Amino acid sequence: ESKKIYKDRASNSEWANAGLRNRGLKQLLVRGIEKVKSVFSLHVLTHNILRSLHLNNAW
């Protein structure tokens, strides 16, 4: 059962990672963990906003 959970989790996170790469997050242009966290947070926020807009339009 744990293998199935891991497989499902991997496919879900890969979908999100592919979306981030398609939006330009292929390489980070900043240095330092705090700056990387900031850049990644902005990309995740963008992903969540676009996802919610897509889901709202589906209804």
Secondary structure by P-SEA (a helix, b strand, c coil): caaaaaaaaaaaaaaaaaaaaaacccccccccaaaaaaaaaaaaaaaaaaaaaaaaaac
